[in-house]
Amino acid sequence: MARYFGHKRPQNTKQTLRRMLTYLGRHKAMLAVVSVLVIISAIANIGGTYLFKPLINTYIIPGDIPGLARAILLMACLYLAGALSCLFYNRLMIKVSQTIVGEIRRDLFCHTQKLPLSFFDVHTHGDLMSRFTNDVDTISEALNSSFTMLIQSFVTVIGTIVMLLVLDIRLSLIVLFFMLLMFLFIKWNGKRSRRYFDEQQKYLGSVNGFVEEMMAGQKVEKVFNHEAADFAEFSRRNEALRTSSTKALSHSAMNIPVIVSLSYFNYAVSACVGGLFALAGLTDLGTLASYLVFVRQSAMPMNQFTQQINFLLAALSGAERIFEVMDQKPEVDEGDITLCPVRIQEDGAMVLSEEYTSHYAWRVPDGASFRLVPLAGDVRFHDVVFAYETGKNILDGISLFARPGEKIAFVGSTGAGKTTIVNLINRFYEINEGTITYDGLDIRRIKKDDLRRSLSMVIQDTHLFTGTISDNIRYGRLDATDEDVRRAARVANADSFIRRLPDGYDTMLDNDGGNLSQGQRQLLAIARAAISRPPVLILDEATSSIDTRTEKLIEKGMDALMEGRTTFVIAHRLSTVRNAQAILVLEHGTVIERGSHEDLLKLKQRYYQLYTGQFELS
């Protein structure tokens, strides 16, 4: 069967192979045992074939029946040793290969979690998933078969050539000639098939991308009656894939028939010439019999060896793509300030606590000791400049402040920098200039895990995980009890719709909560934020997918959630920010207005225009 290689050859084979050897080196003892067993299996096969010579010459022709029985028993023991070696090395290799693949997959996932968000901004989910699936599977398959097959094929080819030369060097010239023909054909055909396989890969990606896009956009396709045009486009891409696949598979499928045909010619010529040699007394019958068996076996290991080299190169290409991700620089975290729960004593002093107390403080190193700074939620931007791409500033020297316990709302046109501000508070990205302080502390001194633990965020694009509704709410705090889960759901006003579901809180969610409405999914995201008991809350378009009636239902719960917490709210719907203590109007990365709803209306400037509909958010 033709084999399809999903990747081009590695760009730096030596470096990739060296890194793969570091994984293999962790299991060198087991791999050494596997190698020895493979060699025993190959030698047993070669030795068993060579025994045909003494079997015929020494026992069959003279009629030595007892000697023949002993020789057959010896041959049986030899083949049995080879079979047992094959059984054991296959089982050992599967265990070792899957262990290595598991380590690679674990290291890749672990490193991916440490990468900054900027990495995921420029890499598609499909591309990253292919590293975990296609590339890892390619390595797995190569380790399962290619490692042992390469050793076995190499030993068999070398052993066979040596035995042929030992048995009859004159006849061996015929075999070497046909082996050269096989090698030249495999090399020529391999180059052509790889070229067509590269085309097949390109067209396969085109078809898969088109189908994925059409399946996701079925509603739009039907609304605009675009079925006929889309079918024509699919047919064009499908035909290109069919043509390239036919050429690729045709060339790849030629290998075995041509090699087998050449081996038949090799065997026929060797048998005829060998027969003439035997009649002329130039060789004996036992040598000829053993020789012809070696000739019959000579083609397959050579073909296998060449194929395994190609499989190995494909695996190294997959490994190279995996190592590309592993080489990406992880998030830098040089912070030394941590967040700790504290207990407030009667005299107002703070002491560290190992239990939740609803009070937090920053533990700031101070020489050999430390000092505690209350977590109040005072966030300030000081002349902050930030750009996702060099030369294209999103925030241009912005300065703003949020006092402890305030509800701060950001409004402005798309691209004004609202979401960027909250992303910088989380340190999802690093600022280019200026400083951001949190309770008077530079956030770059705060450990990222502790910084983000002090914040809870509800974003516009809700993401739910496969699991029960309880599991998804508990994602905000893994040690939460069932009662905590239900309390958080009641705060978000999600409890009523959850209890109406057939399995209630045990209802399974999959496909990102596809069995729920968008509003219900958003309520679960709010419940997840509520259960984490965050000192600071960020709502990025948190009610954008909730209808007006549902929005009113959750207002009380949201007020309870925000009580005593600094809250940042981003919303296009201005009715959701009316009760904010401060509303910041952003435009082109700068704050152009700040004040309460009433104060900004009195100014009759941009916010007034937005609120009265004279200027629309875009």
Salt bridges, closest charged atoms under 4 A:
GLU103 OE1 - ARG26 NH1 3.43
GLU103 OE2 - HIS27 NE2 3.12
ASP107 OD1 - ARG106 NH2 3.17
ASP127 OD2 - ARG131 NH2 2.91
ASP127 OD1 - ARG321 NH2 3.80
ASP135 OD1 - HIS7 NE2 2.78
ASP135 OD2 - ARG321 NE 2.76
GLU141 OE2 - ARG3 NH2 2.72
ASP168 OD1 - ARG170 NE 3.40
ASP230 OD1 - HIS226 ND1 3.02
GLU233 OE2 - ARG236 NH2 2.71
GLU233 OE2 - ARG237 NE 2.72
GLU239 OE2 - ARG242 NH2 2.69
GLU324 OE1 - ARG131 NH1 3.78
ASP327 OD1 - ARG19 NH1 2.79
GLU331 OE2 - LYS448 NZ 3.27
GLU331 OE2 - ARG452 NH2 2.94
ASP336 OD1 - ARG445 NH2 3.32
ASP378 OD1 - ARG380 NE 2.78
GLU389 OE1 - LYS392 NZ 3.53
GLU406 OE2 - ARG403 NH1 3.13
GLU406 OE1 - ARG594 NH2 3.85
GLU430 OE2 - ARG427 NH2 2.82
GLU430 OE2 - LYS448 NZ 3.39
ASP442 OD2 - ARG444 NH2 3.19
ASP450 OD1 - ARG453 NH2 2.51
ASP471 OD1 - ARG474 NH1 3.92
ASP479 OD1 - ARG477 NH1 3.34
ASP482 OD1 - ARG474 NH2 2.65
GLU483 OE2 - ARG490 NH2 2.92
ASP484 OD2 - ARG477 NH2 3.33
ASP484 OD1 - ARG487 NH1 2.83
ASP495 OD2 - ARG499 NE 2.64
ASP512 OD1 - HIS463 ND1 3.45
ASP512 OD2 - ARG521 NH2 3.09
GLU541 OE2 - HIS572 ND1 2.79
GLU551 OE1 - ARG573 NH1 2.21
GLU587 OE2 - HIS588 NE2 3.86
GLU587 OE1 - ARG606 NH1 3.07
